[in-house]
Amino acid sequence: MPAEPLHRAAKPQRSTTSQPPSGSGASAIEVRRSTRRRRTVSAYREGDRTVVLIPARMSAAEEQRWVTVMLDKLAAQESKRVLGDAQLTERAERLSAQYFGGRARPLSVRWVTNQNTRWGSCTPAEGSIRLSHRLQGMPEYVVDYVLCHELAHLLVPGHGPDFWRLLESYPRTERARGYLEGVVAAERLPHGPDARGD
């Protein structure tokens, strides 16, 4: 049975929520069964949950096997996407050259774990940029947007018209902002069993 790790399917017929296998790193798993889905299995992250989409006809044993397989696939994909601080600095330098003519020159760019309400921050006087660890595993264009946002602050400190004009040079600004707004909205949704809305 082929696996499509990040493909989203038609509306599911039935959902079940279970606890993840120990050591999986996920806090909850939601399995959605669909009568339209014939052969493929897919999965994606939704806030702190992992959603696994499977055919409705699958047995409980097959479901459990595919949940484990898809958790492993997602973890492998996410670990490949996580950049170290050195790669993050190189990426920032490339983005500065591409979108700001190389004028934004950070002295340090690094991941931090103490930013839970902001995606990134910049201290222009020190030339330092910090990105929240919550961005790790998100699409590259989203990480690039946050880097561009912070690079732009090295040139224009506030969020006035000059700042937003400068940031318009990054072509995926609106798409990335929409993605991040969606993440924030999903984090605010209740995830308990009484929150299904049925």
N, C-alpha and C positions, 0 to 999 in steps of 0.2 A: 504494500500500500504506500503510495508516494506521500511525502510530507511536504507541506508548503508552510514554513515556519511563520511567515508574517502576513499571510493572505487572509483577509476577513471575508466571511461567508454571509449567506442570506440569513434572515432572522431565524433564530433557533426555535425548535418546537418545545424543548424542555431544558431546564438548567438545573444542575446540582452543584453544590459547593462542598468542598472537602478540604481537609488539612493536607498540606504538601508532605511528600516523603521527607524524612529527617535528612538534614544536610542539603536540602535543595536551595535554601536561601530565599524562598518565596514565603509570604505570610499566609496566603490563601489561594486556592485554586477554584475557579469556576469552570465547570464543564458544560458546554452548550451542545445539545444534540439537534441535528437538523435533518428533516426528511429529504431536503433538496441535495444535501451533501451525500454523494454516493461512495467515493473512495478516498478522498483526501482528508488529511488531518492537518490543522494549523493551530498556531498559538501566538499570543501577543500579550504584552504587559499593559495593564490598565490601572494606573495608580500603584497601590501595593498588592494588587491581585494579578494572577496570571489567568488568562482566559484561554481555554482549549476548546476548539471547535471540532466535533466529530460527527460521523454519520449516525443517524438515529438507531439503526439496526445493530450497532456494536454491542457486544456483551460487556458485562461489568469487568471481566478479566482483561478483555482487549482495551477497554477504556483505561484501566489502571496502567497497562503496559505503555499505551500511547501517551498518557500524561507524563510518565517518567521519561520517555524518549523526547518529548517536546520540551520539557524543562531542561534537559541536557542540551538540546539544540539551541534554545534561547540563551542559556548561560554561555555556551561556546561563542555565539554571535556577539554577545555583549562584551565578553572578555577581549575579543579581537578589536572592538571599537574603543576600548578605554586607552587613552593616551597617557603616558607618563608626563611628568612636568617638563622634561627636556623636549619631548615631541610637541607638547603644548606651546612651548616657547617658539619652536621652529614654525609651527603652524601660524602663530600670531605674527611672526615676521613675514611669512608669505602673504598673509591676508593684508598686512599693512602695505606691502609692496604693491599688491594687486588693486586695492581699493582706496588707499590713502597716499599713493605715491611714495611710500616708505617713510613718510613724515612722522607716523606714530611709532615711537621706539621704546617699547617697555624694557625695563631693566630686569624684571622678573615676572614670570607667569606661572601660577601653580594652582593645584586643586586644594580646596580647604573643606573641612567637615563642619565648620561652625557657622555656615550661612544657610539657614533653613527658610528664611523669608525673602532672600534675594538670590538671583541666579548668578550674579557676578558683582564684583566691586573693583574700584580703581582708586589708587591714591596718586594723582598726577605729580605731586611734589617728590614722591619716591620713585615714580615710574613703575609701580607695582600693580599687577592685575591678579585677582583671585577669582576662581570659578568654583561654584558650589559643586560638591561631589554628586549632588542629585542629577546633574547633567550627564554623568557618565552613563553610557548605554543609550542615550538619546540619539536621533539621527544627526549625522555630521553637519548638515546645514543649520541645525539648531545650535550646536556648539559653536559653529563659525559665526552665527549671528551674535551670540553673546560675546564672543571674542571681539568682533567688530564694534559692538556697542561699547565695550570697555576701551578698546583702542581709540575710538572716537573721543572718549573722555580725556585721553592724553592731549588732544588738540583743542577740545572745547569742554570745559569742566561741567557746565550745567546741562539742562534738558530744554534749552530754548530753541528757537527756529533754526539757528546756525547748526546746532548739534544734529537735529533731525534731517536737515539738508545734507549734511556730511554723511550721515548713516544711509541715506537713500542710495548711495553708490553700491551698497551690498544688495544684489537683486532679489534675495529671498527674505528680506526684512519682514514683510507683511505675513508671509507664510510661516516663518519661524515664530513671530509674535503670536499668531493664531494657535500654533502648536502649544506654546508655553501657557497661553491662556486656557487652553483645553485641559492641560495637565493640572493647573491650579483648580479649575472647576471640578474636575474628577476627584481631586483630593478632598474637596469640601462635601462631596456626596456621602450620605451615610451608607455603610457597607454591611450592616447587620441583617439578620434574617427578616426583620420587620420592615426593612427598607425597600422591598421589592416592588411595592406599588401595585400588587395584584388585587 
